[in-house]
């Protein structure tokens, strides 16, 4: 089984080997509900497909441009006042540099700042400015704090945190907890809204929600707390998804999902990439079939 699964992918390109029967792949026939925003959903779905799964796309949240750029523009115009810029998401990176481009601000103004990104997000950061100074070992805000705590005189530094403006949902504790932990280190942290995270209208998902209620979805995969919160507004009760296995992208989303009353069966140990998330789901079903 192991040899077959490894041969399913082209080792050089990561492309699907079309000569491998899909029935030999670990997620064959499994319908995985992807609740991530569109840009993340595309990348995650690719990993599910590579393992033989059938992604069902149902973004419960979306990210979009700010309606008011006053705070972000003010921060960008005095960017040299910050020693660090801490990016906690790929969306934050994209929105930050899109706005710099709109204002015709050269990325050269960042040369006196140190930039931090999580996991694969560092590739996006490199593509925008060719600079990444810190990629925490643990791909989480807690990992950022751990790494910064090792830096001498970090308490004298000013950090900027490009963050989402959450609309229509309770704000997850991710950014507030990060700021609190940074403040414990004596760091002056400035949060600036960079993009909007908002829930989507459940009425567009009558087909997908019916599939869930009918037991046709094998796994509901959450990659963030906001996705969980929005999903819970779309259902009538836990009975709607009682036949589904719930998977979460890492321990922090898991902890928040459990606080919201969701029973989580799969937790991705590697939460630096969607490949690791898909692997965790595949491993769950591989072990269950033994």
TADA-V991161 format. One record per helix or strand. SS is the DSSP state (H for helix, E for strand). FROM is the first residue (numbers start at 1). TO is the last residue. If there is no record, write none. Layout:
ss:SS from:FROM to:TO
ss:SS from:FROM to:TO
//
This chain:
ss:H from:2 to:7
ss:E from:9 to:9
ss:E from:16 to:16
ss:H from:22 to:24
ss:E from:31 to:34
ss:H from:38 to:50
ss:E from:54 to:57
ss:E from:61 to:64
ss:H from:70 to:77
ss:H from:79 to:81
ss:E from:84 to:86
ss:H from:90 to:102
ss:H from:107 to:110
ss:E from:114 to:116
ss:H from:121 to:129
ss:E from:134 to:134
ss:H from:141 to:148
ss:H from:154 to:156
ss:E from:158 to:167
ss:H from:174 to:184
ss:E from:188 to:199
ss:H from:202 to:213
ss:E from:219 to:222
ss:H from:225 to:234
ss:H from:238 to:241
ss:E from:245 to:248
ss:H from:251 to:259
ss:E from:266 to:267
ss:H from:274 to:288
//
